[in-house]
Structure formats: structure tokens, C-alpha cells
Amino acid sequence: MPRFAANLTMLFNELEFTDRFEAAAKAGFCAVEYLFPYAIPKELLAETLGRHGLVQTLFNLPAGDWASGERGIAVLPNRVGEFQEGVGKAIDYAKALGCTQLNCLAGIRPIGLSDDQVCDTLVANLRFAADQLQAAGLRLLVEAINTHDIPGFYVCGTQQALDLIAATGSKNIFLQYDIYHMQRMEGELAGTLEKHLPRIAHIQLADNPGRHEPGTGEINYPFLFALLDRLGYAGWVGCEYKPLTTTIEGLGWLQALGC
């Protein structure tokens, strides 16, 4: 059975953020992920993880002004310096939290630039981040996100993400495969997982429609979990969904798996 991590950006969100760690541990999770750690001192986060025996599996590089609608700055030629500074900050947090991999959100495609400008900027930024992370003993991930939820998001398909990774020439960039996003964009979940698993370092889940917990929509999660077992997937699966009611009431799917 895959190992599941609670996404604290979405789960237990009726609680203050730092209280969600304890709630996740009490619910049986042994690992957590979330969008960003940067608003909280890394020392406090490290102490909280340790106190509750939790592993930090993943978080994102700084992604611009999230509150104003930015969803990553790696595609923006005029923000390269900010992106590079963010990589350094993320590495600092990752070391403090014992987190071994970081995800890069590419961002929304800027208006008025050519495809070559956008692609070249992203490839160069990914190459820079991958090199910096490799020197620190960390892995870089890149994620494709559906353009229904985030219109204009630049990286929106599995093959596109893999082509960008190949264009960097780096061996330290892997795919974060979000089942929900890719169900909305392309389907073919099982075939994609089987074909590209060696390049997939992290998986996230939610059901569709609604982005709620497994069992509320159309995705056959028991089948996919069995497939991941058969394929020997050894990474984490982040539970990045919006509980249909409350987090605890929605954990029946996990309990049914014996987790």
C-alpha cells in the first residue's frame, strides 16, 4: 500500500496551521506536505515536526504573490533574480525540516511574450534550481496543473513536463504527478503511471469532480493503489484534496485500506 502524507494546506484547515500537525499525527498520518513554509520560522516548524514524529515530504519553491493570484514565477523573464533567491530560501528551509525534495510551480503564462521566451526562461530556471538542489543533496520536482482550475498555467500536461525536464539536461529533476490535475487534463492515469514511473518522485491525489477525497468521484483509486504496489512505487502520495465535510469524517477511504 502506498505511503500517504497529509496535505496541511487543505486537510484539517478548520485549525490554525501549526495545530494541523498534531491533528494529522492523531489521525494516523506519519508525514505531511503543504504549499509553503515561509511564513513560519523554520525552527518552529522543525520542532513541531519532531514533536509529532512527522516526516516533511514536500513543499514548493517560493511562487510569487499567491494572495494576488500568482501561481509561480519560473516562467517570468523579469523575475529571474527573485526566483534564484527563492531557491536559496527553499533550500535553507528544506535542510532545517529534513525535506529531501522541492516542487517548482512554473506559473501562469505571461501575456505578450513568445513561446520561445517563456520556454527558455523556464528551462534555465529549472536547470539553475536543479543544480543548486543537487549541491545541497535535494531533488527538484516539476508539476503539471490543470487549466480549468488555474487558467493559463504554463505546464499542463505530463509529456510537456517531461519534455521540459529533458530540455534542461539535468538528471536531478523529476515529475510530481497529480492524479486529480491529470485526470482533468488528459486521463489515461494507469497507463501514464506505468509508462513514466521511473521519472515520478511524488504523487498527489484528489477525486474528480469536486477535488474531494477518494471515493467521492469518478477515479478508481483502489485500482490505482494496487497498480502502484504492483509497479513498486516507493515514494509518498500526498492527500491534496478538499474534504467534502470535515477531514476526520472524510478519512473513511483511508481506514478502508487499513491505514
Secondary structure as the mmCIF struct_conf table of DSSP 4:
data_model
#
loop_
_struct_conf.conf_type_id
_struct_conf.id
_struct_conf.beg_label_comp_id
_struct_conf.beg_label_asym_id
_struct_conf.beg_label_seq_id
_struct_conf.end_label_comp_id
_struct_conf.end_label_asym_id
_struct_conf.end_label_seq_id
STRN STRN1 ARG A 3 ASN A 7
TURN_TY1_P TURN_TY1_P1 LEU A 8 GLU A 14
BEND BEND1 LEU A 15 LEU A 15
HELX_RH_3T_P HELX_RH_3T_P1 PHE A 17 ASP A 19
HELX_RH_AL_P HELX_RH_AL_P1 ARG A 20 LYS A 26
TURN_TY1_P TURN_TY1_P2 ALA A 27 GLY A 28
STRN STRN2 ALA A 31 GLU A 33
BEND BEND2 LEU A 35 LEU A 35
TURN_TY1_P TURN_TY1_P3 TYR A 38 ALA A 39
BEND BEND3 ILE A 40 ILE A 40
HELX_RH_AL_P HELX_RH_AL_P2 LYS A 42 ARG A 51
TURN_TY1_P TURN_TY1_P4 HIS A 52 GLY A 53
STRN STRN3 VAL A 55 ASN A 60
HELX_LH_PP_P HELX_LH_PP_P1 LEU A 61 PRO A 62
BEND BEND4 GLY A 64 GLY A 64
HELX_RH_3T_P HELX_RH_3T_P2 TRP A 66 SER A 68
TURN_TY1_P TURN_TY1_P5 GLY A 69 GLY A 69
TURN_TY1_P TURN_TY1_P6 ALA A 74 VAL A 75
HELX_RH_3T_P HELX_RH_3T_P3 PRO A 77 ARG A 79
HELX_RH_AL_P HELX_RH_AL_P3 VAL A 80 LEU A 97
TURN_TY1_P TURN_TY1_P7 GLY A 98 GLY A 98
STRN STRN4 GLN A 101 CYS A 104
STRN STRN5 ILE A 108 ILE A 108
HELX_LH_PP_P HELX_LH_PP_P2 ARG A 109 PRO A 110
TURN_TY1_P TURN_TY1_P8 ILE A 111 GLY A 112
HELX_RH_AL_P HELX_RH_AL_P4 ASP A 115 ALA A 135
TURN_TY1_P TURN_TY1_P9 ALA A 136 GLY A 137
STRN STRN6 ARG A 139 GLU A 143
TURN_TY1_P TURN_TY1_P10 THR A 147 ASP A 149
BEND BEND5 ILE A 150 ILE A 150
TURN_TY1_P TURN_TY1_P11 PRO A 151 GLY A 152
STRN STRN7 PHE A 153 PHE A 153
BEND BEND6 TYR A 154 TYR A 154
BEND BEND7 GLY A 157 GLY A 157
HELX_RH_AL_P HELX_RH_AL_P5 THR A 158 THR A 168
TURN_TY1_P TURN_TY1_P12 GLY A 169 GLY A 169
BEND BEND8 LYS A 171 ASN A 172
STRN STRN8 ILE A 173 ASP A 178
HELX_RH_AL_P HELX_RH_AL_P6 ILE A 179 MET A 185
TURN_TY1_P TURN_TY1_P13 GLU A 186 GLU A 186
HELX_RH_AL_P HELX_RH_AL_P7 LEU A 189 HIS A 196
HELX_RH_3T_P HELX_RH_3T_P4 LEU A 197 ARG A 199
STRN STRN9 ILE A 200 LEU A 205
TURN_TY1_P TURN_TY1_P14 ASN A 208 GLY A 210
BEND BEND9 ARG A 211 ARG A 211
BEND BEND10 GLU A 213 GLU A 213
TURN_TY1_P TURN_TY1_P15 PRO A 214 GLY A 215
BEND BEND11 THR A 216 GLU A 218
HELX_RH_AL_P HELX_RH_AL_P8 TYR A 221 LEU A 231
TURN_TY1_P TURN_TY1_P16 GLY A 232 GLY A 232
BEND BEND12 GLY A 235 GLY A 235
STRN STRN10 TRP A 236 CYS A 239
BEND BEND13 LEU A 244 THR A 245
TURN_TY1_P TURN_TY1_P17 THR A 247 ILE A 248
HELX_RH_3T_P HELX_RH_3T_P5 GLU A 249 LEU A 251
HELX_RH_AL_P HELX_RH_AL_P9 GLY A 252 ALA A 256
TURN_TY1_P TURN_TY1_P18 LEU A 257 GLY A 258
#
